[in-house]
Amino acid sequence: MSEEETWVPGNKSELMSAIEREWNLLMEVVSKLDEAKMTTPDEGGWSPKDNLAHLTEWMNVLMGYHLDRRPPHEVLGVSEDVTRDWDMEVINPALFERNKDRSTEDTLAELKRVYAELMKKLEATPFEDLLAPRHADDPQKRPMLLWVLGDTTDHFAEHRRTIEKMSR
């Protein structure tokens, strides 16, 4: 989807409703999976549980790196080398390795905890702050809101579709 096609909420209520709607759709799909399906990897080697751990990591990135402006390696708990070029082909495998052996129960509990923390943080953030540019030096002046949507509604929908395909 191009930036011109990206849906942008007009206010905090629309944003929070959209996030909650996608979250609920994701949780509905997850609730239908038994332990065997939750831990069965697809052809790329990721199980639904791994997809959920991935979402948790990126919600943490949204809070720590984007909203709180902490260094990405600090937020992710990895070496600076992993985040230096912001290369998903480096970062995502490192996060996968860290989480792959976690139990489904632990992964789901952490996912839900981080989601609740993120929702509190977003609720406390003025909508005007989310409309401000994420990076001061961004010539396009893209608002923080795009990263919020990217790591919530868009990401939840993307991984929900992935998990749905895997569980058929």
C-alpha positions in Angstrom: 0.0 0.0 0.0 1.4 3.4 -0.9 1.5 6.2 1.6 -1.3 8.0 -0.4 -3.5 4.9 0.2 -2.8 4.6 3.9 -5.8 5.2 6.0 -5.2 7.8 8.7 -7.6 8.3 11.6 -9.0 11.8 12.1 -8.8 11.7 15.9 -7.7 9.6 18.9 -11.0 7.8 19.2 -10.8 6.6 15.6 -7.2 5.5 16.2 -7.9 3.6 19.4 -11.0 1.9 17.8 -9.0 0.8 14.8 -6.2 -0.6 16.9 -8.7 -2.5 19.1 -10.6 -3.8 16.1 -7.5 -5.3 14.5 -6.3 -6.6 17.9 -9.7 -8.3 18.4 -9.6 -9.9 15.0 -6.1 -11.2 15.6 -7.1 -12.6 19.0 -10.2 -14.3 17.5 -8.0 -16.1 15.0 -5.5 -17.1 17.7 -8.2 -18.3 20.1 -9.1 -21.0 17.5 -5.7 -22.5 17.5 -4.6 -25.5 19.7 -1.1 -25.9 20.9 -0.1 -28.1 17.9 -1.2 -25.4 15.4 0.3 -22.6 17.5 3.7 -24.2 17.3 3.7 -25.6 13.8 6.1 -23.6 11.5 5.2 -22.6 8.0 7.6 -23.0 5.0 9.5 -20.0 6.3 10.1 -21.6 9.7 7.7 -19.4 11.7 4.8 -20.7 13.7 1.8 -18.6 14.7 3.5 -18.3 18.2 6.5 -16.9 16.5 4.4 -14.4 14.6 2.9 -13.3 17.9 6.3 -12.9 19.6 7.3 -10.8 16.6 4.3 -8.5 17.1 5.3 -8.1 20.8 8.8 -7.1 19.9 7.6 -4.5 17.4 5.0 -3.0 19.9 8.0 -2.6 22.2 9.9 -0.9 19.4 6.9 1.4 18.9 6.9 2.4 22.6 10.6 2.5 23.3 12.2 3.7 20.1 9.5 5.7 18.3 7.5 7.1 21.2 10.2 7.3 23.9 13.1 8.0 21.5 15.4 5.5 23.1 18.2 3.9 21.1 16.8 0.9 19.1 19.5 -1.5 20.3 18.6 -0.6 23.9 14.9 -1.1 23.3 15.4 -4.5 21.6 18.1 -5.6 24.0 20.5 -6.4 21.1 24.0 -5.2 20.1 24.2 -2.0 18.1 25.4 -4.0 15.1 21.9 -5.6 14.9 20.1 -2.3 14.6 22.8 -0.2 12.9 21.3 -0.2 9.4 17.7 -0.9 10.5 17.7 -3.9 8.2 14.8 -6.2 8.9 16.8 -9.1 7.4 19.1 -8.7 10.4 16.7 -7.6 13.1 13.8 -10.0 12.6 16.0 -13.2 12.6 17.7 -12.0 15.8 14.3 -11.5 17.4 13.1 -14.8 16.1 16.1 -16.6 17.6 15.5 -14.9 21.0 11.8 -16.0 21.1 11.6 -19.3 19.3 11.9 -21.5 22.3 9.5 -19.6 24.5 6.3 -21.4 25.5 3.0 -20.5 23.8 1.6 -19.6 27.2 4.5 -17.2 28.0 4.4 -15.7 24.5 0.7 -15.0 24.7 0.9 -13.6 28.2 3.7 -11.2 27.1 1.8 -10.2 23.9 -1.2 -9.3 26.0 0.8 -7.5 28.6 2.7 -5.4 26.0 -0.5 -4.6 24.1 -2.2 -3.3 27.3 0.9 -1.2 28.1 0.9 0.2 24.6 -2.8 1.1 24.7 -2.2 2.9 28.0 0.7 4.8 26.5 -1.2 5.7 23.4 -4.2 6.8 25.4 -2.0 9.2 27.4 -0.4 10.6 24.3 -2.1 13.7 22.8 -3.3 13.0 19.2 -1.5 16.2 18.2 1.8 14.6 19.2 1.1 11.7 17.0 0.5 14.1 14.1 4.0 15.7 14.5 6.8 14.4 12.3 8.6 11.3 13.7 12.0 12.6 12.6 12.9 16.3 12.6 15.0 15.8 9.5 12.4 14.0 7.5 11.9 16.0 4.3 8.4 14.4 3.9 7.5 15.3 7.5 5.8 11.9 8.0 3.8 11.9 11.3 4.5 9.6 14.2 1.0 8.3 13.5 2.3 6.3 10.5 4.6 4.3 12.7 1.8 3.8 15.3 -0.4 2.4 12.5 2.5 0.4 11.1 3.2 -1.4 14.3 -0.4 -1.9 15.4 -3.3 -2.0 12.9 -1.3 -2.8 9.8 1.0 -5.2 11.6 -1.8 -7.0 13.4 -3.7 -7.4 10.1 -0.6 -8.6 8.2 0.2 -11.3 10.8 -3.5 -12.3 11.3 -3.7 -13.0 7.6 -0.4 -15.0 7.8 -1.7 -17.0 10.8 -5.1 -17.6 9.1 -3.3 -19.1 6.0 -1.2 -21.3 8.2 -4.1 -22.7 10.2 -6.2 -23.8 7.3 
